[in-house]
């Protein structure tokens, strides 16, 4: 009699995804490639690397001119939508070749936010440019894009959308952990001891700092490299007090903001009210503003640990000010401690959101955005092959762990699946 043996457990399915991101600093496109493995209620993300390319000078100028408080035309919007889409497409092709050995299966593109229509604490609409058809045509892969609009249509803020990913990453950490991203705008997700998440935009991250750098250098510098100017300056208390009086800061979460509020004209109005100041003092004051508003937003939750990402983490002056504002009882570390490079964390997060959309799973957290309920986010643009969607998992993943990549994983031969072009 042959003894009974249980069949081996099914092999966990994996998908290689490229996440594309350009944040509110509007200076470059980032592509992060990941192998995402689904096993029951767990997701495992294996980072395969990141590549980044700045927008060319002409596109960057056209984008800066069109953004608030500038004026634009539909012709400008069409050109920007096309050229941004082409820039994303070029980087996606490069990421597939250099990071995935040509075996990527899906692209998740956040696009470039150009307007977030927020008024009276409510978001009425949002617009991200970067036509996904250019990406699908160049790569031959299906593209998930337009993530924010569905959350807004469901009554949500449409941001920050990384709340679900942050909750999965922070799950099980001791104390009250928070994930912070300091891009043009700073956003945070907090996980309270009972597992209840909260997410919000705290206010400007680098947006006003970058505007000041351009203002004082007549456009020669886009940012205060390594916070050098700010480190030479002294905080100007009247300017800081005036900026801290902004009504946005006292709005309850969930809330979101953008360059529609915190733009160069906003800064010039504040500077005109206090009189001429040396550039280093203005940069020092704006650095303190970002640090103070982040810390003030996190303090009511009793946060014990902050895992930071985004371009702001490369500014020593800003990180020193934030550490001071948070206090000695709060541990401030880069998201690299979780295995996610701080420069690529948001691109990896959108790769996961794209995976969720492909599998018919909600990508928003209503508690974090204010939406009426969980929603599958975005739209899918097919690649070269007919689009065959995978089966929806019986359970949505609850945790996300980051695993170290082995180099062999990048070149492992695989058969083309229903998502890959032949």
VENVEN-V562632 format. One record per residue. SS is DSSP state (H for helix, E for strand, - for the rest). NEAR is the number of other C-alpha atoms within 8 Angstrom. Layout:
# VENVEN-V562632
SS;NEAR  SS;NEAR
This chain:
# VENVEN-V562632
-;2  -;3  -;4  -;4  -;4  -;4  -;4  -;4  -;4  -;4  -;4  -;7  E;7  E;8  E;11  E;13  E;17  E;17  E;19  E;18  E;14  E;14  -;10  -;12  -;9  -;10  -;9  E;9  E;14  E;14  E;16  E;17  E;18  E;15  E;12  E;14  E;11  E;12  E;9  -;7  -;10  E;11  E;14  E;12  E;12  E;11  E;14  E;12  E;8  E;11  E;9  E;9  E;8  E;7  -;10  -;6  H;6  H;6  H;11  H;11  H;8  H;9  H;10  H;9  H;9  H;10  -;13  -;8  -;8  -;8  -;8  -;9  -;6  H;6  H;6  H;9  H;9  H;8  H;8  H;13  H;11  H;11  H;10  H;14  H;16  H;12  H;10  H;14  H;13  H;10  H;14  H;14  H;10  H;9  H;15  H;14  H;9  H;8  H;13  -;14  -;10  -;8  -;9  -;14  -;11  E;16  E;16  E;16  E;14  E;13  E;16  E;13  E;12  E;8  E;11  E;12  E;9  E;11  E;7  -;4  -;7  E;8  E;14  E;8  E;10  E;13  E;9  E;11  E;12  -;14  -;12  H;12  H;8  H;11  H;17  H;16  H;10  H;9  H;10  -;12  -;17  E;15  E;15  E;17  E;14  -;12  H;11  H;12  H;13  H;12  H;16  H;15  H;8  -;9  -;10  -;14  -;15  -;14  -;12  -;14  -;11  -;11  H;14  H;10  H;11  H;10  H;13  H;10  H;10  H;11  -;9  -;4  -;7  -;5  -;9  -;14  E;15  E;14  E;14  E;12  E;12  E;15  -;14  -;14  E;16  E;15  E;13  E;13  E;14  E;15  E;15  -;11  -;7  -;5  -;7  -;7  E;12  E;12  E;14  E;15  E;13  E;13  E;14  E;12  -;13  -;15  H;15  H;14  H;13  H;11  H;13  H;14  H;14  H;13  H;8  H;8  -;8  -;7  -;9  -;6  -;9  -;9  -;10  -;12  H;7  H;8  H;11  H;9  H;12  H;16  H;9  H;9  -;12  -;9  -;10  -;10  H;7  H;7  H;11  H;13  H;8  H;9  H;9  H;9  -;7  -;7  H;6  H;6  H;10  H;5  -;8  -;5  -;8  -;12  -;13  -;12  -;11  -;13  -;13  -;12  -;7  -;11  -;13  H;10  H;7  H;9  H;12  H;8  H;8  H;11  H;11  H;8  H;6  H;8  -;6  -;6  -;7  -;6  H;10  H;12  H;14  H;14  H;14  H;16  H;15  H;11  H;13  H;13  H;11  H;13  H;13  H;10  H;12  H;12  H;11  H;8  H;8  H;10  H;9  -;7  -;8  -;7  -;14  -;11  E;12  E;13  E;13  E;14  E;17  -;14  H;11  H;13  H;13  H;7  -;11  H;9  H;12  H;14  H;11  H;8  H;11  H;13  H;10  H;8  H;9  H;10  -;7  -;7  -;6  -;10  E;8  E;9  E;10  E;11  H;14  H;9  H;8  H;7  -;9  -;12  -;10  -;13  -;8  -;14  H;12  H;11  H;13  H;15  H;11  H;15  H;17  H;12  H;12  H;15  H;13  H;12  H;14  H;11  -;11  -;8  -;11  -;10  -;13  -;15  -;12  H;11  H;9  H;14  H;18  -;10  -;14  -;8  -;7  -;10  -;10  -;12  -;15  -;12  E;8  E;9  E;11  -;11  -;16  -;11  -;11  -;8  -;9  -;6  -;7  -;6  -;5  -;7  -;6  -;4  -;6  -;7  -;10  -;8  E;11  E;12  E;9  E;11  E;9  -;7  -;8  -;6  -;6  H;6  H;7  H;10  H;8  -;6  -;4  -;5  -;4  -;8  -;5  -;10  -;14  -;15  -;10  -;4
